[in-house]
Amino acid sequence: MLMKNKSIWLDVKNKALKRVTKDLECDTLVVGGGITGMSTLYQLRKNNVKALLIERNKCGEGVTARSTAKITYLQEKEYMNIRKFGKVDLAKGYLESQITAVKELKRIIDKENITCDLKKSESLLFTNDEENKVKLLEEYNFLKESGVDAEFVENGENFKYAIKVSDTYLFHPVKYVIGLKNILQEYVYENSKLEKISREDGICKCYVNNHVIKCRHVVIATHYPYFILPLLFPFKNHVETSYVGAVKVREFKNVNAINIDNETISYRYHQDDKNNYLIYLTNSLASPNIKSIKDNFENLKKKYNFDYVWSNKDIITNDYLPLIGKLDEDDDGVLLACGYNTWGMTNATLASMILRDIILKRQNKYIELFRPDRLLSWNKVVRFFPDAYGSVKAILKSNKGNVNNRRVIYTKLDGKNVAIYKDENNKEHIVLNRCPHMKCRLVFNEVEKTWDCLCHGSRYDIDGKCIEGPSNHDITFKDSEEN
Ligand SMILES: Cc1cc2nc3c(=O)[nH]c(=O)nc-3n(C[C@H](O)[C@H](O)[C@H](O)COP(=O)(O)OP(=O)(O)OC[C@H]3O[C@@H](n4cnc5c(N)ncnc54)[C@H](O)[C@@H]3O)c2cc1C
C-alpha cells in the first residue's frame, strides 16, 4: 500500500449533516464537534437540557482525528509536573478525575453500544534511562499511595523499567464521535461556523452562517478558543506538535505505552476488521519550524515503513491542568474546555461532566480545580518564556517561507500577498499569505499538504480552508474579499 499522508482515523465514512439555514433558539449552544463538544452535547441532552451543536466542518475531523486515542490515566509526566508546582493533593485530584473519566467513557460506549474498536489494554509508563529509574519509582509510590493498582516491572520487551496498570482502554476516536453524532444527529449542524457572540440581558446571540442562534449558555469546544481570551490566555499555554505513524503488524497486542525520557516515544496497537496496526509517536516539539517539520517526518519515517503518517498539536498549559468552566466567574453565559496537555480523551469526557454540572447548577468537586480563570503563580508564568522564545525563533526562521522549495512561490496578485503551491500535476493552489489570526506568514507542510502557521498552530488545507484553529477564517484567494 502507498503511504497515506493523513491520520488512520480519517479512513472512515462520516456522513455530512444539515447546516444552519435559519435563526434558532436553544438553552445551550455547543460550538465544535470534536470529542469535547460531542461529549458535552451528550451529557446535556441526557439531562434534558435543550442543547444544539454547531461544527464548522465535519464532526470528529479536528484534533481528535489525529490523536493516538489511548484512554488512560497513566499520563507521561503529568502527575510529576503537577507535584513540582503545586501540592501533592492537586496531583491526586487530577489523577482521581482521570480515573473517573476513563470509567465514564467506557460506561457511555457500553450503554449506547457504540462500535468504536474499544479494547481493554494495559498502560505502561516506561524509561530506558537508568537515571530516570528513581523518578519512575517516585511516580509508582505516588500512584500506590493514591490507591491505584499499579505494578513496577523491569526488563520488558521495549523497556528497562516500567509502571503498569491494567484498567485502561484503546479505541477509534472518530468512530466514537460518529457514534455519538448518530445518536444526537437531530441536534447537530455541520458546515456551520460561529463567527461572533454578543451578549444582551443574559442572552447570548451567536452569529452562524448569516443567522442568529439565541441561547442562555455557549460552550466553546473549538480546541483552541478561536478568539484570544482575556485573562492572559496566551500566557497560560503553548502549543506542542507531535509526529505520528501507523504501520501494519502481524499481531495485535493489548498494550499502550509512553516514556518519560528526553525524546518522547508513545505507542499503541489498533485492530480493525481487517488489519492490526502499531501506532507510533515521536518528536514532540513546542516550536516547529519549516526545517523541523520536514526533518521530524523524515526521522519518523526511518523508524518503520509506515502506511500512514500525520502530525497533530495540542495545548499545553503552564500548570499541566486543563482549563474547564466559566470564562468569567460571575457569569455562566460563556463556558470553555481546552488545554488538555495531550490527554484529551479523558479530559474531554471530564469536561463534559463539569460543564453539564455548571449549566445545571449542580455540585462538582472539579469545578474549582480546573476553572480557567485560576490565578497564575510566578513559577508557572516563567514556564512561558522559553516557549515564547522558541516560538519567536521559529517564526523568524520561517518568515521567508519555503525558500528552498521550487513548488512554493510567494508573490502579489490583485494587490494581495499570496502563496502559491504548484502540485505534481502543475496545478496551482493559491492562498492568501497571512494567517487571519495574528497576521503571521504561512509555510507549506509538504508531507500533509497543508498551509501551517507557526505562530499559534492554525492550519489550512491546500486551497486555504481552515482546518485547525485558533484561526476562524479561511485563506482562500477567491473569497478573499470576505476575509
Ligand atoms: C499527537 C497527539 C496525540 C494525542 N494522543 C492522545 C491520547 O492517546 N489520549 C488522549 O487522551 N489524548 C490524546 N491527545 C489529545 C487529544 O487528541 C485532544 O486533546 C482532543 O482530541 C481535543 O479534542 P477537542 O474536541 O477539544 O478538539 P477538536 O477535535 O479539534 O474539536 C474542535 C472542533 O471545533 C471545530 N470548530 C473550530 N472553530 C469553530 C467555529 N468557529 N465554529 C464551529 N466549529 C468550530 C473544529 O472544526 C473541530 O472539529 C493527543 C494529542 C496529540 C497532539
The ligand as a MOL file (V3000), in Angstrom:
LIG
                    3D

  0  0  0     0  0            999 V3000
M  V30 BEGIN CTAB
M  V30 COUNTS 53 58 0 0 0
M  V30 BEGIN ATOM
M  V30 1 C -0.0530 13.8140 18.8330 0
M  V30 2 C -1.1700 13.7730 19.8130 0
M  V30 3 C -1.5520 12.5460 20.3760 0
M  V30 4 C -2.5850 12.5060 21.3030 0
M  V30 5 N -2.9060 11.3140 21.8690 0
M  V30 6 C -3.8300 11.2670 22.8640 0
M  V30 7 C -4.1040 10.0390 23.5410 0
M  V30 8 O -3.5260 8.9850 23.2620 0
M  V30 9 N -5.0410 10.0490 24.5220 0
M  V30 10 C -5.6820 11.2000 24.8940 0
M  V30 11 O -6.4730 11.1720 25.8380 0
M  V30 12 N -5.4730 12.3760 24.2200 0
M  V30 13 C -4.5630 12.4280 23.2310 0
M  V30 14 N -4.3120 13.6210 22.5850 0
M  V30 15 C -5.1160 14.8220 22.8930 0
M  V30 16 C -6.4580 14.8450 22.1720 0
M  V30 17 O -6.3220 14.3850 20.8590 0
M  V30 18 C -7.0260 16.2860 22.1330 0
M  V30 19 O -6.8370 16.9210 23.3630 0
M  V30 20 C -8.5310 16.2280 21.8540 0
M  V30 21 O -8.7620 15.4660 20.6930 0
M  V30 22 C -9.1090 17.6310 21.6730 0
M  V30 23 O -10.4640 17.4780 21.3270 0
M  V30 24 P -11.4050 18.7350 21.0780 0
M  V30 25 O -12.7670 18.2210 20.8670 0
M  V30 26 O -11.2010 19.6910 22.1880 0
M  V30 27 O -10.8080 19.4140 19.7630 0
M  V30 28 P -11.1290 19.0770 18.2160 0
M  V30 29 O -11.2010 17.6230 17.9850 0
M  V30 30 O -10.1520 19.8500 17.4050 0
M  V30 31 O -12.5760 19.6570 18.0200 0
M  V30 32 C -12.8210 21.0430 17.8980 0
M  V30 33 C -13.8170 21.2460 16.7800 0
M  V30 34 O -14.2530 22.6070 16.7680 0
M  V30 35 C -14.4990 22.9820 15.4310 0
M  V30 36 N -14.5110 24.4540 15.3520 0
M  V30 37 C -13.4630 25.3030 15.4900 0
M  V30 38 N -13.8740 26.5840 15.3650 0
M  V30 39 C -15.2110 26.5490 15.1450 0
M  V30 40 C -16.1940 27.5560 14.9310 0
M  V30 41 N -15.8850 28.8600 14.9190 0
M  V30 42 N -17.4820 27.1800 14.7220 0
M  V30 43 C -17.8200 25.8660 14.7360 0
M  V30 44 N -16.9210 24.8540 14.9360 0
M  V30 45 C -15.6270 25.1960 15.1480 0
M  V30 46 C -13.3520 22.3370 14.6680 0
M  V30 47 O -13.6420 22.2100 13.2990 0
M  V30 48 C -13.2130 20.9990 15.3940 0
M  V30 49 O -13.9430 19.9580 14.7590 0
M  V30 50 C -3.2760 13.6880 21.6650 0
M  V30 51 C -2.9030 14.9100 21.0910 0
M  V30 52 C -1.8500 14.9620 20.1990 0
M  V30 53 C -1.4360 16.2740 19.6470 0
M  V30 END ATOM
M  V30 BEGIN BOND
M  V30 1 1 1 2
M  V30 2 1 2 3
M  V30 3 2 2 52
M  V30 4 2 3 4
M  V30 5 1 4 5
M  V30 6 1 4 50
M  V30 7 2 5 6
M  V30 8 1 6 7
M  V30 9 1 6 13
M  V30 10 2 7 8
M  V30 11 1 7 9
M  V30 12 1 9 10
M  V30 13 2 10 11
M  V30 14 1 10 12
M  V30 15 2 12 13
M  V30 16 1 13 14
M  V30 17 1 14 15
M  V30 18 1 14 50
M  V30 19 1 15 16
M  V30 20 1 16 17
M  V30 21 1 16 18
M  V30 22 1 18 19
M  V30 23 1 18 20
M  V30 24 1 20 21
M  V30 25 1 20 22
M  V30 26 1 22 23
M  V30 27 1 23 24
M  V30 28 2 24 25
M  V30 29 1 24 26
M  V30 30 1 24 27
M  V30 31 1 27 28
M  V30 32 2 28 29
M  V30 33 1 28 30
M  V30 34 1 28 31
M  V30 35 1 31 32
M  V30 36 1 32 33
M  V30 37 1 33 34
M  V30 38 1 33 48
M  V30 39 1 34 35
M  V30 40 1 35 36
M  V30 41 1 35 46
M  V30 42 1 36 37
M  V30 43 1 36 45
M  V30 44 2 37 38
M  V30 45 1 38 39
M  V30 46 1 39 40
M  V30 47 2 39 45
M  V30 48 1 40 41
M  V30 49 2 40 42
M  V30 50 1 42 43
M  V30 51 2 43 44
M  V30 52 1 44 45
M  V30 53 1 46 47
M  V30 54 1 46 48
M  V30 55 1 48 49
M  V30 56 2 50 51
M  V30 57 1 51 52
M  V30 58 1 52 53
M  V30 END BOND
M  V30 END CTAB
M  END
